[in-house]
Amino acid sequence: MTSHFKFYPGSEEVVIPWNARYSFPSQANKAIKTTPRIPPKNGETFTPGQTIRFEFPAQGYVNTANTTIVFDCDILNTNPSATNSNQLATWMQNNIQSVFNRGRILYGANPIEDILQYNQIVRNLTEWTSSNNNNFDQFTINEGIGRIVIAPAAAVPKLQHARLKYIHSSSGTGTGVRNVPIASPAATNNNGARRRYQIQLLFGLLTQGKLLPTKFMASQLAIELTLEQAAACMIYDATYFSTGTPGTATATYQLTNLALIPEIFEFDAAYDALFLKGLQDGGVPIKFNKWHTYVYTLPASQIANIMIPERSRSVKALFSIIRNSTSTLATDSGATYSSTNNTTALLSYQYRIGGRYFPASPVQVNYNTTGAFSTGCTEAYLELQKALNMVGDYRLSCAVNAASWGVPFGNHQARDGTIGLDYGAAGAYTATALTTTLTGFDMPAVDNTGTFCMAICLETTNGAEISGLNAEEQSDISLMVNWNGVQDAGYQIETYVLYDALLVLKPNNVMELIE
């Protein structure tokens, strides 16, 4: 990648030399900054499966680095039966951006970016690059990212799940649930929990660092976000409370009070004249990164050969994951694995592009020819670090650890994507599991969700230029995977292709997209 992912705010990328000299400009351009609140174009309240549309105004230059979306998220139907005191313990998976299944940026009717499985990409990047498991930090506020925290108890400190205990979950009478922000959006939804979030969307066009000249785009730039089904972005467990029987209604969510908050600059006429001259002299180029998504059913075999029909001119990196094909409210649907059962292990993987192999020799994940024993999957993690441009930077502590990276399927409790993977407790989500002490065999602070990935970096420089592999001239791209046993049905391989794109703006609202 061109730079470290955004969850590394403290990592300096440019070091200013000690002998640098500075001078004030002879004449500064006049600038006025505004931050309007733009409501959705097509409604006020949105439920799973619906699409939210925001349109940028045709004024000024948008600073994408400080452009955000703000909204309220209500967790609903968490206590559907009024005849008993039982309460479903319900919370959002991983981070609040898990509610967005698909994201698009449109210029008129033409899609500039169209990211399928947007929430899974954000989840992966969150696990691979955000705060480690023991940090309860600033990302809990806006993004809703939080894993395991040490919470006070009557006798000894306990381990608690941060999103359930402190960030956003259903309300109730059980231990450790009432400390989250709570509001009842509707009486019929019984104890629905509400929290307000403000996020930066991870579109390449909104993270490329340049101002977007929306005043020259004739109100044609828009964002569309399709909401995920509740089962794929939420987790609940009816066994947390020991009394009562839960009702039959299904927990769900809704978004309301939404607004797009762009930071817009207005400059003087001299700046506009120079920009207009650039439009007329061949156009204004804006380089950014885009994603393509490919989803395949994992074959019930010991070997998989996955064809990837990618034809971009500059492919930067490939990321392939294995996860459950179906989603339920009782499972962590975004957990990723290296194998799909508790009797086999992943041995190696390799990408073939045209007639060349990347890397030249297969990535040796494990060396055991039988059984699910893991040897650490070190080579695979280093390939992921290369693709994320974070090799050797030990300031960047993330959530991936030896207990979550490539651990054999059978070593993660039930290892079928169960709810335990999301909060680290074994078996059913009971009060005992929630308040596990700081001793014992399974410590949730270590044993978090599966995070494995088969990645490869294809850049030839540090990413500042368009320097990826030209897939347009290659006959095909394939992923070759080898296990030491047959894999189970019910899983899928998803490949995410990160590539360079160039948006060229021209006069009269003409846009050319090169990719």
C-alpha positions, 0 to 999 in steps of 0.5 A: 500500500502507498502508506500505512493503514489509517489505524496507525495514527501515531506512525510517522511516514516522513521525517523532517531533516534537522536543517530544513528551512521554511519561508512564508508565501508572498501571497496566500490564497483566500480560503473559507472552510465550511462543514455542512450536514447533508442528510440522505437523499432517500429517507431518514431511517434505514433497515437491513437490505436498504440503500442509503444515498448521499450527494455532495453539493456542487461547491468548493473543494472537498477535503476527503481526509476530514469527511465523515458520516454520522448516524445513530445505530439502534439494536432492536428486538432484544427482549421480544417476550414481555412475559419473562425477564430474559434478555438477549445479549446482542452487539455488533460484530467487530466494528460499526462498519460491519453494517455496510455490505456494499459501498459505491461512489458514483459520478452521475450513473457511472460507478467510480468505486463499487466494493462488494463485501465492504464490511469484510474488507474493513473487518480484515483491515481492522484485525490486521492493523488496529489496536491489539486485544488489550487496548481499550483506546480511542477507536472505541468511540467513533468506530466501535472497535473493542475486544477484551478489557479488564473490568472491575469485579467484587473480588478479583479483576475479570475479563469482559468483552468491550463491545458488550460491556462498554461500547454498544449492546442490548440493555438488561438486568444481567451482570456487565450489560447496563454500562453501555449507552442506552435509549429506547427508540420505540416502546415496541422494541423493548430495551433497544440500545442506541449509540451514535457513531461518526466514521470515515469511509474507506473508499480509495477516493476518500483516502487518497489525500487530494481535494475533490473539486466538487464545484466542477462536478455538477452535483454528480458525485454521490455515495451509496451504502447498502446495509448488511443483513442482521445475521451477518453483522450482529451477534447475540446469545440467549443463554447469557441470562440464567432465567426466563425464556427468550421470545421468538422475534429476531434481533435486528438493527436500524440506522437513523439521524444520518448525515454526511459531513464533508469539509469543504474549502472555497478559494479565491478566483485565482485558484479556480482559474488555475484549476480550470486551466488544468482541466482544459490542459489535458485534465486533472488526474487523481490516483487512488486505490480500488478493490475488486471482490471474487467469491468462490465455493471452497471445494470438498478437496485436499487441493484448491485451484481458484481462478481469479478473472482480474484484468486491472493494469496495476494490481498492488496486492491479493488477499484471500480468506476462508470463512463461513458461507452462511451467517447466523446471529449466533456465529461470528460470520467474519472470522477467517480460517486456514482450514475448515475442520479439526483434523487438517491443516493448511500446508502451502499456497501460491499465486500463478499469474500468467506463466509466473509464480508469486512467490517463486516458491510456495508459501510454506504455512505448515509442515505437518503431513497429517493432523491439525497441528500448526507450526505457526504459519510465520511465512504467511504472516510475513507475506501479509505484512509485505502487502500492508507495507508494515514489515519490521515496524514494531511500533504498530501493535495489532490484534493478530497474535499466535492464538488467532493467526492460522491456528488449526480449526480444532484449537479454536473451541468448537471452531465452526465460526461460533460466537466464542470466536468473537469474544474468546470464551469457550462454548455457550455465552454464559455468565461464567464465561463472561467473567472468566478470571485472569487464570486458566487455560483459555484466556479470552484476552489472547484467544480472539477470533480467527484472522488468517489470510493468504496474501501476496504483494505485487508492487515493485516500489513503495507504492507512491507510483502506479507500480503494480503488476499488469494483469491486463496482459496476463492470461489468467490469475489463479490461487493454488492451495494445498491442505493435508486433508479434505476440507468440509463443505459450507465454506467459501474463499473470498479474494480481494484485489487491491489495484491502482486507478486513475480518475481524470477530470476534464472540462464540461463534467467529463470524467475518464476512469483508467484502471 
